[in-house]
Amino acid sequence: MPRSLEGGQYSFYFSCALAALRGREALQPVDPDTLKDAEILALSSQIELDVSSDFTSAFPVGTPARVLMDQGEGLEEVVIDYPLGDVANPMSWDQIADKFKNIGRQSLSRQRQEHIISAISGLETAGFAPLFNALSAPEPFNLQ
């Protein structure tokens, strides 16, 4: 059981259980209340992590992973050659924008998020001035 938010974020077992039960958005950012969630903690205690000898030679060029899961209907296997966000498996612009919105949902208004995203997407044509403006503009007090 992780004792701190940092411990939860760096716990493979906790992060896997949290994402499986609450979706990947729950990882960005992690809600401190999930550290005490009995369902997440129970699932995290059932997760095993083993080194796969056939993958060790891939590092540092690649970081493959094999996931074996039994959800009550027999063992299922998925092999991931390159994690999402790796140079060999980059995130799309929409995925990056969605991640930014999710991470910033508690600290930035939706309008401010869109302003920043728009400024970033226009960097090549409009330069940095719109982005600096979007980042330095005061945020309304109420984010709701």
FENVENVEN-V435596 format. One record per residue. RES is the residue in one small letter. SS is DSSP state (H for helix, E for strand, C for the rest). PSI is psi in degrees with one decimal (* if undefined). Layout:
BEGIN
RES	SS	PSI
RES	SS	PSI
END
This chain:
BEGIN
m	C	123.6
p	C	140.4
r	C	-12.7
s	C	164.4
l	H	-43.6
e	H	-42.1
g	H	-39.5
g	H	-41.6
q	H	-31.1
y	C	1.3
s	C	114.5
f	H	-45.6
y	H	-47.8
f	H	-45.8
s	H	-41.1
c	H	-45.8
a	H	-42.8
l	H	-47.7
a	H	-40.2
a	H	-39.7
l	H	-31.7
r	H	-2.3
g	C	157.1
r	H	-23.9
e	H	-25.7
a	H	-13.3
l	H	-8.8
q	C	90.7
p	C	166.0
v	C	130.2
d	C	124.8
p	H	-28.8
d	H	-25.1
t	H	-18.1
l	H	-19.8
k	H	5.1
d	C	114.0
a	H	-38.4
e	H	-42.9
i	H	-44.5
l	H	-38.2
a	H	-44.7
l	H	-39.3
s	H	-29.2
s	C	-12.0
q	C	-4.0
i	C	136.8
e	C	146.1
l	C	121.8
d	C	147.6
v	C	133.7
s	C	113.3
s	C	-28.8
d	C	-7.4
f	C	-16.0
t	H	-33.0
s	H	-12.1
a	H	-28.8
f	C	138.8
p	C	-0.9
v	C	-38.5
g	C	162.5
t	C	65.4
p	C	160.6
a	E	148.9
r	E	129.3
v	E	125.1
l	E	128.3
m	E	137.8
d	E	111.1
q	C	23.4
g	C	-4.0
e	C	25.7
g	C	165.0
l	E	132.1
e	E	145.6
e	E	136.7
v	E	131.9
v	E	129.6
i	E	116.4
d	C	-40.7
y	C	124.4
p	C	153.8
l	C	129.3
g	C	-14.3
d	E	154.9
v	C	-36.0
a	C	-9.1
n	E	64.8
p	C	154.3
m	C	147.2
s	C	165.2
w	H	-43.8
d	H	-38.5
q	H	-39.6
i	H	-45.3
a	H	-42.4
d	H	-40.1
k	H	-43.2
f	H	-44.1
k	H	-40.8
n	H	-45.5
i	H	-37.2
g	C	4.8
r	C	-27.8
q	C	-13.0
s	C	-13.9
l	C	138.6
s	C	158.3
r	H	-39.4
q	H	-43.3
r	H	-41.0
q	H	-47.9
e	H	-37.5
h	H	-45.4
i	H	-45.4
i	H	-43.3
s	H	-42.7
a	H	-39.4
i	H	-42.0
s	H	-18.8
g	C	11.6
l	H	-43.1
e	H	-34.0
t	H	-34.7
a	H	-10.2
g	C	-163.0
f	C	-17.6
a	H	-47.7
p	H	-34.8
l	H	-45.1
f	H	-39.7
n	H	-46.0
a	H	-37.0
l	H	-27.6
s	H	-10.6
a	C	139.0
p	C	142.1
e	C	136.3
p	C	148.3
f	C	-44.4
n	C	115.1
l	C	-7.7
q	C	*
END
